[in-house]
Amino acid sequence: MTIAELKKHGHTATCFESESMIGGTWNFETSSRTSVYKNLRTNLPRELMAFTQFKMRPADDPENGSFTGDTRRFPSHAEITGWLKAYAEEAKVNENIRFSTEVTNCVKDGDQWAITSVSDGKESLDKFDAVCIANGHYEAMVKPTLKGEEVFPGKVAHSHDYKCPEDYKD
Ligand SMILES: Cc1cc2nc3c(=O)[nH]c(=O)nc-3n(C[C@H](O)[C@H](O)[C@H](O)COP(=O)(O)OP(=O)(O)OC[C@H]3O[C@@H](n4cnc5c(N)ncnc54)[C@H](O)[C@@H]3O)c2cc1C
């Protein structure tokens, strides 16, 4: 979305994405950072969740065609990933993204910003006039130590690590 808006205003934009595909935390299948779980559906209806300029139409909408969706108002994480991918294609932002490239340092260098990144073990340095940081904020857990935790006989887990109900069977 940020890249699309910058391009719309005539800027040249480069995005560094450490994962191999679009979707961020919604990429349940592939992201190493995600807090999403198997049966997660959105807590917002599709009408509110979608971008104004790129609707999230249900599969039975005759105007649909932008993604493979389902008919539920509160869609699954898979549908959100599909919708984000469709948006990236429509907004033509994939060409601006360096996938599987992790930013390891970002410092001011005179009037510019120096960005160090690593891809496939190879380090690169790029300079830009401005930086927008959109690295999410649900990856690092805040895991307090609970009083009595050490004597609790069950499993103590953070919601970040909850992935599927089968893990809690019996
Ligand atoms: C369990 C859960 C449920 C949620 N449900 C909803 C919901 O129903 N509705 C809603 O609107 N919102 C929901 N959210 C909020 C959700 O986080 C936002 O909707 C949105 O996905 C955040 O987007 P983002 O781009 O800020 O972050 P992210 O989706 O986390 O994307 C950040 C990206 O930055 C990349 N990155 C991070 N560090 C680096 C680095 N050093 N170098 C390169 N790339 C890097 C990551 O790989 C990732 O792709 C939910 C969040 C969680 C965790």
The ligand as an SDF file (V2000), in Angstrom:
LIG
                    3D

 53 58  0  0  0  0  0  0  0  0999 V2000
   -3.1500  -12.9510   15.2870 C   0  0  0  0  0  0  0  0  0  0  0  0
   -3.4270  -11.6290   14.6210 C   0  0  0  0  0  0  0  0  0  0  0  0
   -4.7030  -11.3410   14.1330 C   0  0  0  0  0  0  0  0  0  0  0  0
   -4.9860  -10.1150   13.5220 C   0  0  0  0  0  0  0  0  0  0  0  0
   -6.2470   -9.8910   13.0330 N   0  0  0  0  0  0  0  0  0  0  0  0
   -6.5060   -8.7290   12.3990 C   0  0  0  0  0  0  0  0  0  0  0  0
   -7.8020   -8.5080   11.7990 C   0  0  0  0  0  0  0  0  0  0  0  0
   -8.6910   -9.3520   11.8520 O   0  0  0  0  0  0  0  0  0  0  0  0
   -8.0130   -7.3240   11.1650 N   0  0  0  0  0  0  0  0  0  0  0  0
   -7.0260   -6.3720   11.0740 C   0  0  0  0  0  0  0  0  0  0  0  0
   -7.2630   -5.3320   10.4580 O   0  0  0  0  0  0  0  0  0  0  0  0
   -5.8120   -6.5710   11.6250 N   0  0  0  0  0  0  0  0  0  0  0  0
   -5.5260   -7.7100   12.2710 C   0  0  0  0  0  0  0  0  0  0  0  0
   -4.2700   -7.9180   12.8100 N   0  0  0  0  0  0  0  0  0  0  0  0
   -3.3030   -6.8420   12.7600 C   0  0  0  0  0  0  0  0  0  0  0  0
   -2.3100   -7.0580   11.6060 C   0  0  0  0  0  0  0  0  0  0  0  0
   -1.0410   -7.0710   12.1790 O   0  0  0  0  0  0  0  0  0  0  0  0
   -2.4770   -5.9880   10.5830 C   0  0  0  0  0  0  0  0  0  0  0  0
   -3.7380   -6.1610    9.9370 O   0  0  0  0  0  0  0  0  0  0  0  0
   -1.4450   -5.9960    9.4430 C   0  0  0  0  0  0  0  0  0  0  0  0
   -1.2400   -7.2800    8.9530 O   0  0  0  0  0  0  0  0  0  0  0  0
   -0.1500   -5.4040    9.8890 C   0  0  0  0  0  0  0  0  0  0  0  0
    0.5740   -5.1570    8.7130 O   0  0  0  0  0  0  0  0  0  0  0  0
    2.0520   -4.6370    8.7530 P   0  0  0  0  0  0  0  0  0  0  0  0
    2.4540   -4.5000    7.3170 O   0  0  0  0  0  0  0  0  0  0  0  0
    2.1460   -3.4630    9.6590 O   0  0  0  0  0  0  0  0  0  0  0  0
    2.8950   -5.7910    9.4730 O   0  0  0  0  0  0  0  0  0  0  0  0
    3.2140   -7.2910    9.0180 P   0  0  0  0  0  0  0  0  0  0  0  0
    2.0530   -7.9240    8.3110 O   0  0  0  0  0  0  0  0  0  0  0  0
    3.7500   -7.9710   10.2340 O   0  0  0  0  0  0  0  0  0  0  0  0
    4.3630   -7.1110    7.9400 O   0  0  0  0  0  0  0  0  0  0  0  0
    5.6710   -6.7050    8.2980 C   0  0  0  0  0  0  0  0  0  0  0  0
    6.6070   -7.2060    7.2270 C   0  0  0  0  0  0  0  0  0  0  0  0
    7.9100   -6.7150    7.4920 O   0  0  0  0  0  0  0  0  0  0  0  0
    8.8350   -7.7570    7.2100 C   0  0  0  0  0  0  0  0  0  0  0  0
   10.0500   -7.4820    7.9830 N   0  0  0  0  0  0  0  0  0  0  0  0
   10.1840   -7.3820    9.3320 C   0  0  0  0  0  0  0  0  0  0  0  0
   11.4430   -7.0890    9.6750 N   0  0  0  0  0  0  0  0  0  0  0  0
   12.1330   -7.0000    8.5000 C   0  0  0  0  0  0  0  0  0  0  0  0
   13.4970   -6.7120    8.1810 C   0  0  0  0  0  0  0  0  0  0  0  0
   14.4260   -6.4610    9.1280 N   0  0  0  0  0  0  0  0  0  0  0  0
   13.8780   -6.7070    6.8730 N   0  0  0  0  0  0  0  0  0  0  0  0
   12.9560   -6.9470    5.8880 C   0  0  0  0  0  0  0  0  0  0  0  0
   11.6610   -7.2270    6.1330 N   0  0  0  0  0  0  0  0  0  0  0  0
   11.2650   -7.2470    7.4270 C   0  0  0  0  0  0  0  0  0  0  0  0
    8.1240   -9.0290    7.6170 C   0  0  0  0  0  0  0  0  0  0  0  0
    8.6730  -10.1630    6.9570 O   0  0  0  0  0  0  0  0  0  0  0  0
    6.6950   -8.7370    7.1750 C   0  0  0  0  0  0  0  0  0  0  0  0
    6.4230   -9.1740    5.8570 O   0  0  0  0  0  0  0  0  0  0  0  0
   -3.9620   -9.1380   13.4130 C   0  0  0  0  0  0  0  0  0  0  0  0
   -2.6750   -9.4290   13.8940 C   0  0  0  0  0  0  0  0  0  0  0  0
   -2.4230  -10.6530   14.4800 C   0  0  0  0  0  0  0  0  0  0  0  0
   -1.0080  -10.9300   14.9640 C   0  0  0  0  0  0  0  0  0  0  0  0
  1  2  1  0
  2  3  1  0
  2 52  2  0
  3  4  2  0
  4  5  1  0
  4 50  1  0
  5  6  2  0
  6  7  1  0
  6 13  1  0
  7  8  2  0
  7  9  1  0
  9 10  1  0
 10 11  2  0
 10 12  1  0
 12 13  2  0
 13 14  1  0
 14 15  1  0
 14 50  1  0
 15 16  1  0
 16 17  1  0
 16 18  1  0
 18 19  1  0
 18 20  1  0
 20 21  1  0
 20 22  1  0
 22 23  1  0
 23 24  1  0
 24 25  2  0
 24 26  1  0
 24 27  1  0
 27 28  1  0
 28 29  2  0
 28 30  1  0
 28 31  1  0
 31 32  1  0
 32 33  1  0
 33 34  1  0
 33 48  1  0
 34 35  1  0
 35 36  1  0
 35 46  1  0
 36 37  1  0
 36 45  1  0
 37 38  2  0
 38 39  1  0
 39 40  1  0
 39 45  2  0
 40 41  1  0
 40 42  2  0
 42 43  1  0
 43 44  2  0
 44 45  1  0
 46 47  1  0
 46 48  1  0
 48 49  1  0
 50 51  2  0
 51 52  1  0
 52 53  1  0
M  END
$$$$
